[in-house]
Amino acid sequence: MSAQPDLLYSEEEEALRAAVRDLLADHCDAPGVIARTESDAPHDLAAWKALADGMGLAGLLVPEDKGGQGATHREVAVVLEELGRAVAPVPYLTSAVVATEALLACDTDDLLAELASGRKIGALAVSLSVAPGGAYKVVRHEGGTLHGELTAIADAQGADVLLVPADDGGLYAVDATSATVTPQVAFDLTRPLATVTLDGAGGRLLGDAEVAVHRALRAGAGLLASEQLGLADWTLTETVRYLKERKQFNRPVGGFQALKHRLAQLWLEVVNLRAAARNSADALATGEDADVAVAVAQAYAASVAVHAAEEALQLHAGIGMTWEHPVHLYLKRAKADSIAYGTAGAHRARLAELVDLQAP
C-alpha cells in the first residue's frame, strides 16, 4: 500500500518561497513587467540570471552529479507558485522543467549541466497546447539534417538550444542560431510563442523523442498547476485587500454580503487547487500515480485560475480595466495556461482512461 501524499510545505520549502518572493519583488514589479510586454525583449534576463545563476534554481530537477541541485518537483512547484504570483517573464517552466525533463529522459549530461547552471536556455520544440501523450508535429530528418516548421513553441525566442523531435523517432538538439525563429502573436505577452523553421539545420541526436516528450509534457502539465495556483492566490489576495480599502456609501465594499459570498466561493476553489497542485508535485517527485495526479490537477486548475482572474478584474471595477493595473496580465496568463499542455477537457478524458471510467 502506497504512502499518503504529503501536501504540506516543509520549512525548507517555505524558506525557498520567501527567498524567491524577495528576489521577484526586486526584479519583477508590476510596472516593470507591463513595460517589458511593450518592448521587443519579452524575457527579463536579469531576473532569469538571478534565479538561475544567483540562486541555482534552474538546476533543481538535475541530480548533483550532473551539475544540478538534486532537489525534487516539490521545490520546483514552490518556485513556480511564486513565478505565477508575479507573472514573471522568465523561461523557467519551459527550460528548467520541460526541456530539462526531456534531457533527463535522454541522460545527456553536458547539455543538462548547461541548462542547470543557466548558461543556456532550452526549449522543447513541441506546441504549447499539446497534452501529455498527445500527438505532436515532427520535422523531417534527411541526409543528416532537419527540415520543417513547428508552430506555437513557447519561449523559443530566448532559447539557446532547441530540442526538436524528428520523423525518425529521435530527439535532436539544435543550436537556435541555425533555426529561423519568428515571433507569433501570443495572448499572454509574458510567455511569447514563436514559429521555428529548420531548413537543413544540423542536430545532435539525444535519444528517443516519444519517451522524452511524454516525460517533459507530463512534468510541464503537472507543475503548471502550481503556477496557476500562484496566479489564483495572488488575484484573490489582492482583490480582498482592495475591497477592504475601497469604500462605497461610506463603508468598505468588501462588507457587502454578495461580495463576501463570491470571495468565499473563490477561496474554497483556491484551497482545493492548492491540494490538487501539491498532490501533483508530490506524485511527480515520488513517482506514485503521477499520471493520475497530473490529470486531476489539470482537470481542475484552469477553471479556478481563470475564475480568480476574472473576479479580480470585475471587482477592481474601473481601475481593473486600465492597462496600468496588472490584473490584465494575470487574466491573459490564466487564459493562456488553460490550453497549455492540454485543455481541462483533454485531461478529464485522460483521467477517465486511467481509472477505467466508462463514458455514459
N, C-alpha and C positions, 0 to 999 in steps of 0.2 A: 504494500500500500504506500503510495507516494505521500511525502510530507505536504502539509498545508502551505500555500504560498505566504510569504511574509510581505504584507502590504505596507508596513510601517517604514518610516525613514530612520536610518541609523544616525548616530551622532556625526559620523564621518560624512554622510550624505548631506546633512544639514549644514555642516561646515563648508562643504563644497558649494552648496546653494548660495550661502552668504558671500563667498568669495566671488562667484560668477556674477551675482547680482551687483556687487560693488563695482566690478570691472565694467559691466554693461552700463551702469549709471554714469560712468565717466566717458564711455565711448559711443553709446547708442541712445542718447536722449532723443525724445520725440522730434524736436525741431531739426536735429541733425539727420535723422532717418528720413524725414519728409523732404529735406533739401537734397538728400542723396538720390531719392526717387526721381528728382527733376534733372539729374545730371547724367552724363554718359558713363559714369563709373558706378554701377549698381552695387558692387560689393564694397564693404568697409574693410579694406585690407589692414588698417591699423588695428581694428578690433580683432580681426582674424589672427594677426600676428600675436596679439596679447593673449588670445585664447590658446592658440596652437603652440607658439614658442615660449611665451611667458609662463603659462600655466600647464603646458603639456597635455591639453585636453583632446587634441586631435588623435592622440595615440591611446586613448582609454581602452579600446577594444583589442589592441595589439599586445600580445604577450611580451613580457620584459626581454626575453631572449631574442626577440625580433625587433627590438628598438622602441617598444611601447611602454605603457604604464601597467599593463596586466590587470586592469580593472574589469568590470562587467557591464552588462546592459543596464543595470540598476543605476550606476553612477552616470552613465550616458543619458539616461532618462531625466535625471535631475538637471543636467546641463541643458537639455532640450526644453524642459519646463521654463527655465529662465530665459532662454532664447525666444521662446514663444511669448513670454510676458513682454519682451522688448521688441517683438517682430524684427529681430536683429538681421541685417542684410549680410550674413556670412554663410559660406557654403558648408556649414557643419554637418547637417543631415546628409547632404549629397556626397561629401568627401570623407568625413570621419566615420560615417556609419555605412552608407550604401556602397561606395567604392571600396572602402576598407573591408567590408564583409565579402565582397566579390573576390578580393585579393586573398583573403584568408582561406577561401574555398580552393584557391589555386596554390596556396603556400608559396607565394612569391616574396621572398624575404627582403630583397634590396628595395623594391618599389614600396613595400609595406613600410619599411623604415623611413622612407622619404615622405610618405603621407603622414606617418605617425609624428614626425618632427615638425610638420607644417612647411617643410621646404618645398613640397609640391602639393598642388590641389588636384584631386582626381574627380572624374565624373563618369558614371556609368551611362553609356550611350543607349539607353532604353527610355522610351517615352515616359514622362512622369505619371501618366494616367494608368500605366499597366499594373495590374494586381499581381500578387504572388501566384505563380502557377499559370498566369495568363499568357496569351500569345504575344510575341513582340517581333518587331521588324529586324531583319538582319541585313548585312551588306554582303556583296559578292566577293569571294576570295578567288583571285585568278592570277596565275603566274607569280605568286608570292606577294601580290599587292592587293589592296582593298578598294572596292568601288561601290558607291551607293550613297543614298541620302537618308538621314534619320531626323525626325522632327520632334519638337517638344522636349528637348533634352535640358533638364534643369541644371543651372549653374555651369553650363558648358563654356560661357564667355570667359569666366575666370579660371578655367581649368588649365593645368599644365599637361596633364595626360588624360586621354580618353580611353575607356575600357569598352571595346567595340565587339559585339557578337557577330560572327560571320556564318555564311551558309554551309561551311564545312564542319560546324559544330564547335568551333574554337572561340575562345575569348582572346582578343588581341589588345595589347597596349599600344596606343598610337600617340605620338607626340602631337600635341594640339596645334603646333605651328605648321604641321603638314596637312592639316584639315582646314576647310573653309567653314568658319563658324559665323552664321548670320543670325543676328537677334530677331526674335519673333515678338509680336505684341503679346504681352502677358497681363492677365488681370491683376495678379499680385506683383507689384513693381519691386518688391524686396526679394523675390526669388525669380530671377529672369529665366526665360526659356530661349532656346536657340535651335536652328536647323544646322546639323553637321553634315557637310558634304565631303566625301572622300573620292578622290579621282587619282587612283594609282598610289595611294599613301602606303608606306611600309608599316608593318606592325609586328610586334613581338608576341608570339603565341604564349599565353599564360596557362591555359587549361580548358576544361570542359565548360562551355558557355552556359548550358542548361542548368547545371548544378550551381555554378557561381551566381547566375542571375536570380535563380529562385531563392538562394540564401540571402542575397543582397536585398531583394524586394521584400522578403518576409521581415527582415530586420527593419527596413525602412518603414513599412506599414505599421509594425508593432511599436516602434519608437516615435512615429509621427503622432500617435495618440498622446504622448507626453507633451509634445509641442502644442497640440490642440488644447490640452489641459491648462498649460501655462497661459495661453491666449484667453481661454474662457475665464480663468481665475482672475486675470488682470481686469478684464472688462467688467466682471461682476463687482470686484472690489472698488474699482474706480467709479462705477455707477452708484454704488451705495454711498461712497464718500461725497459725490456730487449732490445727491438727493438730500443728504443731511445738511448741506450748506445752502442750497437754493431754496428760497422762500417764496410762497405764494399765499395771499390773504394773511400775511404776517405769521405764517407758520412754515416749518420745513416741509418741502414737497414729499419727502420720504415718510412723513407721518400719515399720509393718506392711505386708507385701508387697501384700496385697489392696487396701489403700487407695492405695498407690503406683500400682498399675495403674489404678485408677479415676481418679486425678488426672492421670496421664499421658495417658489417653484424652481426658479433658476438655480438657487443654492443647492437644492436637492439634486438637480441634474449634474451640477459640477462635482458634487461629492461622489455621485455614482461614477462619473467619468474618471475621477481620481482612482477609485478602486479598480476600474477596468484597465486603466493605463498602467498602474503599478503591477497588476497581475500580469499584464503582457510583458513588461520589462523583466519581472521576476522569472517568468516562464522562458523567455529568451536566454536569460542568464543560466538557468538550471537545465534547460532542455526538456522540461516536463510539460507535455501537452502544449508546446509552443504554437503549433498551427491553430489549435482551437482558441487559445488565449488571444492571439493576434486578430483572428476573425471576430471574436466577441468585442474586442476593443474598437476595431474599426467599424463594426456594425452600429456602434453607439456614438462614437466620438464626433463625427461630422455634424450631426444634428444639434448636439449640445454647443459646440463651438460657434456654429452659425447663429443659433438662437441667442447665445450670450452676446455676440457682437451686434446682432440686430436690436436687441433690447437696449444695449448701451447707446446705440445711435438714436433710437427713438426717445429714450428717457433723458438724454442730454439735450433734447429739443433743438432749438435753433443753433446753439453753439456746436452741437454734434454734426451739423450739416456743413460746417465750414472746412476748408482744406487745411487750415492751421491746426485744428484739433486732430489728434492722431487716431481717433476711433475708426476712420475710414481705412486706415492701414490694417487694422485688426479684422474688419469685415471682409476686406479683399483677401487677406491671408486665410481666413476661415473658409471662404467660398472656394479658394483655390485648393486648400487642403482637403476639401470634401470630395474631390475627384482624384487626388494624388494617391498613387499606389492602390488604386481600386476604389470604386464607389461603395457606399454603405450597402447598397443592394447586392453588389458582387460579393462582398464579404458575408452577407447573410446567406446567399446561395452556397458559398463555400462552406460555411458553418453547418448548413443543413446536410451537406455531403459528409462532412467529418463525423457528425454524430448520428448519421444514418436516419435523418428525419425526412420522411417521405413528403413530397408536395401533395396538397389536397386534390 
